[in-house]
Amino acid sequence: MDPDARIAVKTGKARKLCYLAQLSVDTSHHTITHVQADFADRKDNQCLPKLLGGLTGRLRCLGLSCSHILADAGYSSGENYALLEEQGMTAFIPPHGTYKGGPEGFTYDREEDCWLCPQGKRATFRKVKVEPKGNIKKRFYLTTRRDCRGCPLREGCIGKGHEKKVEVTFYREEYERVIARLKSRYGRKMKGLRQATVEPVLGTLTNYMGLRKINTRGIQQAQKGMLLAAAAYNLRKLLRFTPKTRQSAVMALPRPSAAASLGFFGLENRGEIKKRTEASKEELLYSRVVQQLPMLALVFLLW
Ligand code: SF4
């Protein structure tokens, strides 16, 4: 029995004792930049701060930095968006499908920090609430009883209550900034880049590097197994790496004369330069023929 293994609940998959493998991959060369073992009963978004700490620490040691973070919706949360902004990173993490910017039919007034209902009444900010379950921070808004009294929409809006209560995430501004970024052309490109970067790495690790199973006990040993798999993956990448080379044609030209140098600055007439260039071409051809002479002589003798 492994005391650190936890039951992972994934839709469509059998329940079993597992660890979470969290990893980061760089988008330019698809190398694994960080890997960590985590408890399987944790959510991905709870693992992001630790993952980020490990990643930035390692990059800093190598004199590198990371500016953009691409991840799937599982890593989204207001706290994570705020953390990434605090660290000067641009997040391309779509919000979870359950995210709602605010109550339906209400519009937010940023200047006044209040919500306007369909009847034009204001729900004003009252306090910041922290939900005991999950420590979730929310902003709390409320209309007045007087505003809602006699409203024709009352039944559908507040039911048997006396005023409208509006609760929105504390990190609404961060969410809205990320949503706007993801809707842009660059944001859509980043989404495609994320899928093309991380999915092949995960496939290789599970199918070829044996990371589908960890045959050890304890999270420390699981961490070692993941590190070894990541090292093997990166080593394989390194051995297959071929630097991009540029092909260029280089021709040796005779050393320019003082007059030609002056001609470059427009102090010699063009006819003179042409004549000198033709002469130097002839010199070059002559020198090549002279260089080839012993070889030509040898061929001739053999013949
Ligand atoms: S019940 Fe109150 S909050 Fe809801 S629509 Fe009417 S006035 Fe606005």
Residues whose N, C-alpha, C, O or C-beta is under 5 A from the ligand:
A	BS01	SF4	C117 P118 Q119 K121 T143 D147 C148 C151 L153 R154 C157 I158 K164
